[in-house]
């Protein structure tokens, strides 16, 4: 994964996972209820598009979810497509297919 040296920030006040790259802020909007976390929307500034930032922030968010013993509900289209490309992460889903 690229951006290993950039920490994921959990901005609980605004329910965002954030990754700042080259001064630009990418984020995933989320909601949390009990042990479930709903990833709602991923946004990457146009300046960072095509540089792997979306994949990096999703992977970092998944790692955070797993490390904190949470269960994922993917509402974001990008997050759902990432899961299809990386089925090993299905282990963190709230509902296994």
Short mmCIF file of the C-alpha atoms (twelve columns), coordinates in Angstrom:
data_MODEL
# 
_entry.id   MODEL 
# 
loop_
_atom_site.group_PDB 
_atom_site.id 
_atom_site.type_symbol 
_atom_site.label_atom_id 
_atom_site.label_alt_id 
_atom_site.label_comp_id 
_atom_site.label_asym_id 
_atom_site.label_seq_id 
_atom_site.Cartn_x 
_atom_site.Cartn_y 
_atom_site.Cartn_z 
_atom_site.pdbx_PDB_model_num 
ATOM 1  C CA . UNK A 1  0.000   0.000   0.000  1 
ATOM 2  C CA . UNK A 2  1.224   3.479   -0.811 1 
ATOM 3  C CA . UNK A 3  1.163   6.225   1.812  1 
ATOM 4  C CA . UNK A 4  2.252   3.902   4.630  1 
ATOM 5  C CA . UNK A 5  3.960   6.836   6.344  1 
ATOM 6  C CA . UNK A 6  0.802   8.987   6.427  1 
ATOM 7  C CA . UNK A 7  -1.437  8.239   9.392  1 
ATOM 8  C CA . UNK A 8  -5.184  7.821   9.132  1 
ATOM 9  C CA . UNK A 9  -6.969  10.376  11.303 1 
ATOM 10 C CA . UNK A 10 -10.282 9.435   12.871 1 
ATOM 11 C CA . UNK A 11 -12.006 12.818  13.143 1 
ATOM 12 C CA . UNK A 12 -14.822 11.694  15.418 1 
ATOM 13 C CA . UNK A 13 -16.289 15.206  15.705 1 
ATOM 14 C CA . UNK A 14 -17.354 15.167  12.050 1 
ATOM 15 C CA . UNK A 15 -17.443 11.370  11.524 1 
ATOM 16 C CA . UNK A 16 -14.625 11.278  8.981  1 
ATOM 17 C CA . UNK A 17 -11.605 9.110   8.424  1 
ATOM 18 C CA . UNK A 18 -9.056  11.509  6.942  1 
ATOM 19 C CA . UNK A 19 -5.829  11.201  4.998  1 
ATOM 20 C CA . UNK A 20 -3.877  14.336  4.134  1 
ATOM 21 C CA . UNK A 21 -1.596  13.964  1.107  1 
ATOM 22 C CA . UNK A 22 0.449   16.856  -0.306 1 
ATOM 23 C CA . UNK A 23 -1.695  19.286  1.708  1 
ATOM 24 C CA . UNK A 24 -4.994  17.922  0.331  1 
ATOM 25 C CA . UNK A 25 -7.573  16.171  2.516  1 
ATOM 26 C CA . UNK A 26 -9.217  12.937  1.364  1 
ATOM 27 C CA . UNK A 27 -11.910 11.476  3.593  1 
ATOM 28 C CA . UNK A 28 -14.483 8.770   4.186  1 
ATOM 29 C CA . UNK A 29 -17.742 9.830   5.782  1 
ATOM 30 C CA . UNK A 30 -18.972 7.312   8.339  1 
ATOM 31 C CA . UNK A 31 -21.586 6.701   10.986 1 
ATOM 32 C CA . UNK A 32 -21.062 4.412   13.949 1 
ATOM 33 C CA . UNK A 33 -23.701 2.575   15.932 1 
ATOM 34 C CA . UNK A 34 -22.595 0.176   18.654 1 
ATOM 35 C CA . UNK A 35 -20.005 -2.143  17.080 1 
ATOM 36 C CA . UNK A 36 -21.041 -1.379  13.491 1 
ATOM 37 C CA . UNK A 37 -19.495 1.266   11.297 1 
ATOM 38 C CA . UNK A 38 -21.225 2.443   8.129  1 
ATOM 39 C CA . UNK A 39 -18.868 3.812   5.474  1 
ATOM 40 C CA . UNK A 40 -21.070 6.242   3.573  1 
ATOM 41 C CA . UNK A 41 -18.982 8.250   1.113  1 
ATOM 42 C CA . UNK A 42 -15.356 8.422   -0.020 1 
ATOM 43 C CA . UNK A 43 -14.034 11.681  -1.408 1 
ATOM 44 C CA . UNK A 44 -10.627 12.430  -2.896 1 
ATOM 45 C CA . UNK A 45 -9.731  15.929  -4.140 1 
ATOM 46 C CA . UNK A 46 -9.243  16.211  -7.887 1 
ATOM 47 C CA . UNK A 47 -5.556  17.040  -7.264 1 
ATOM 48 C CA . UNK A 48 -5.050  13.524  -5.829 1 
ATOM 49 C CA . UNK A 49 -7.132  11.511  -8.286 1 
ATOM 50 C CA . UNK A 50 -5.366  8.600   -9.950 1 
ATOM 51 C CA . UNK A 51 -2.627  8.435   -7.307 1 
ATOM 52 C CA . UNK A 52 -3.973  5.530   -5.227 1 
ATOM 53 C CA . UNK A 53 -5.230  7.744   -2.411 1 
ATOM 54 C CA . UNK A 54 -8.766  6.294   -2.383 1 
ATOM 55 C CA . UNK A 55 -7.415  2.747   -2.128 1 
ATOM 56 C CA . UNK A 56 -5.008  3.795   0.607  1 
ATOM 57 C CA . UNK A 57 -7.644  5.488   2.745  1 
ATOM 58 C CA . UNK A 58 -10.050 2.547   2.383  1 
ATOM 59 C CA . UNK A 59 -7.339  0.056   3.329  1 
ATOM 60 C CA . UNK A 60 -6.339  2.172   6.337  1 
ATOM 61 C CA . UNK A 61 -9.997  2.483   7.379  1 
ATOM 62 C CA . UNK A 62 -10.453 -1.301  7.097  1 
ATOM 63 C CA . UNK A 63 -7.368  -1.839  9.256  1 
ATOM 64 C CA . UNK A 64 -8.745  0.610   11.845 1 
ATOM 65 C CA . UNK A 65 -12.119 -1.179  11.808 1 
ATOM 66 C CA . UNK A 66 -10.483 -4.572  12.309 1 
ATOM 67 C CA . UNK A 67 -8.106  -3.382  15.033 1 
ATOM 68 C CA . UNK A 68 -11.025 -1.836  16.935 1 
ATOM 69 C CA . UNK A 69 -13.199 -4.972  16.637 1 
ATOM 70 C CA . UNK A 70 -15.882 -3.204  14.628 1 
ATOM 71 C CA . UNK A 71 -18.055 -4.613  11.856 1 
ATOM 72 C CA . UNK A 72 -18.325 -2.928  8.465  1 
ATOM 73 C CA . UNK A 73 -21.495 -1.960  6.613  1 
ATOM 74 C CA . UNK A 74 -20.327 -0.642  3.194  1 
ATOM 75 C CA . UNK A 75 -22.782 1.965   1.884  1 
ATOM 76 C CA . UNK A 76 -20.229 3.774   -0.298 1 
ATOM 77 C CA . UNK A 77 -20.028 2.589   -3.918 1 
ATOM 78 C CA . UNK A 78 -16.223 2.889   -3.927 1 
ATOM 79 C CA . UNK A 79 -15.868 0.912   -0.689 1 
ATOM 80 C CA . UNK A 80 -18.141 -1.822  -2.096 1 
ATOM 81 C CA . UNK A 81 -16.078 -2.022  -5.304 1 
ATOM 82 C CA . UNK A 82 -12.852 -2.166  -3.239 1 
ATOM 83 C CA . UNK A 83 -14.303 -5.118  -1.309 1 
ATOM 84 C CA . UNK A 84 -15.004 -6.935  -4.584 1 
ATOM 85 C CA . UNK A 85 -11.365 -6.472  -5.620 1 
ATOM 86 C CA . UNK A 86 -10.095 -7.456  -2.157 1 
ATOM 87 C CA . UNK A 87 -12.392 -10.225 -0.869 1 
ATOM 88 C CA . UNK A 88 -9.986  -11.000 1.978  1 
ATOM 89 C CA . UNK A 89 -11.529 -8.005  3.771  1 
ATOM 90 C CA . UNK A 90 -14.957 -9.665  3.856  1 
ATOM 91 C CA . UNK A 91 -13.887 -10.890 7.303  1 
ATOM 92 C CA . UNK A 92 -14.812 -7.467  8.727  1 
ATOM 93 C CA . UNK A 93 -18.281 -7.317  7.182  1 
ATOM 94 C CA . UNK A 94 -21.239 -7.223  9.549  1 
ATOM 95 C CA . UNK A 95 -23.053 -9.649  7.257  1 
ATOM 96 C CA . UNK A 96 -21.106 -12.357 5.452  1 
ATOM 97 C CA . UNK A 97 -22.495 -13.498 2.116  1 
# 
